[in-house]
Amino acid sequence: MTYPRVTLAGYSIPHPSLECVNVRVQTTGDPAREVLKDACQELMLMNRHVRSVFDKDVSEFKEEQAHLKAEEERKNAEEEELKKQRDLLESMDIESN
Amino acid sequence: MTTKGEKRIVSEEDKIFAKNFNIMDHPDIPTGLPPHLQLQRTRVLCKNDAPIHTASVSYSGAYNAVGVDNSVKLENFSENFKVDVIEISKDGMELTFDMIGIDAAIANAFRRILLAELPTMAFEKVFIANNTSIVQDEVLAQRMGLVPIAADPKLFEYLSENDQPNEKNTIVFKLHAKCAKGEGRKKVLTEQLIWLPNGSELVKESGDSNSKPKTYTSFSRSQKESFPEFADNPITPSYPDILIAKLGPGHEIELEAHAVKGIGKTHAKWSPVATAWYRMLPEVILLGEVEDEDAERLVKACPENVFDIEDMGNGRKRATVARPRDCTLCRQCVRQNYGEEVNKGVEEKEWIENVSLRRVKNHFIFKIESTGSLPPDVLFTEAVKILEDKCERVIANLS
């Protein structure tokens, strides 16, 4: 319906047990078959675009997550190092005292 | 001002100016839709009793009178379409993402395909050799069918009625659980299912005792050879701790289960998602100032903490919308007296008018929870591919 060449578009399912859909397309002069085909073609292109954008975003997100995780692990490793050093100093203090 | 009768000399410049003049180009004339129509077109207003403006305005010539084109062109769509991944759960099986700029019909199509038309592997035939437990054969078989299997369905083919089950279309598992007399009750979990890469071990009885014993499947090669992915990682159910049955002392279950490829339309056991749903982005607008005491009550009323208090200076406070995304449309903020108990003698307020709850029509927050066969982002990509294939089929049949 959002297609500028279409004046009316609708579908009906005569009975839910039968696998049959009646589609009605009314156009502003062009043959309805061609308009339906063009609309399906555009839908296909839209889907491809959706897929590419989605894939790109998911891979970006996963990269970000990997970065964040690597940074967190680095920070944890640093903290552990600091802790070890502190413990060592404390034990040295106790010994000297 | 020229009076009637006087001739006015029209220069060439004036003629060119008159030809190219379009009132809509004038800077003071507003272009696009008037704000109230734009609101109707892009937002669902969730009023106190029911939502309004829920249908999308689909007709391409709907706003021709105002000079606005309502058709959906591929270039506009490609420019405005955005995807934002919000969250992937730790085990990678739950995905939350935003889709902006897409029509509700297509978002719903993706959801329906995710639920019903993506193939998976699930147990279809269960050969029960021995079952002395209290769980009946058919109930046991039904429970086996619902167990999710972590195998990529793209590697396998469909098994039709006339085909022989072979290594390309069947996965065979064995289960043998026993509870000895004198022991306590035992649980039968999915981790006790053992994969048989060489096919069925149950022998078919045939009158011919000279020929090689036939089993219920005809595997020509081990699946470990045909599928290099499974050479080192055996196929297992997605979760090892699903309870299948319980055995008392002296009970035994011995069975073989064959898994085949199917889609959710035939039976829900073949649905690759635990569930997939979407909601539209909520928008909460304060139509007027909410100050002081009212602001406090508004902030307290919302169970999702959508509102916040802001200091205006002079000791006065104001309510602002801080997290509209968390709004669950419980409508506590618009209820009479903010949903608090009304004390006798205190004036009862009408429905609160200065909070407007809305939904953005083309912004969807999708959540996909996979059962384990494929990660949710792969599932969504497959769903989009399936819609593309359907379009292709229609085009092919129309030609």
Interface residues (C-beta under 8 A of the other chain):
Chain A: M1 T2 Y3 P4 V6 R33 L36 K37 C40 Q41 E42 L43 M44 L45 M46 N47 R48 H49 V50 R51 V53 F54 D55 D57 V58 E60 F61 K62 Q65
Chain B: S58 Y59 S60 G61 D69 N70 S71 V72 L74 F77 S78 F81 K82 V83 D84 V85 I88 F97 M99 I102 D103 I106 D377 F380 T381 V384 K385 L387 E388 C391 E392 V394 I395 L398 S399
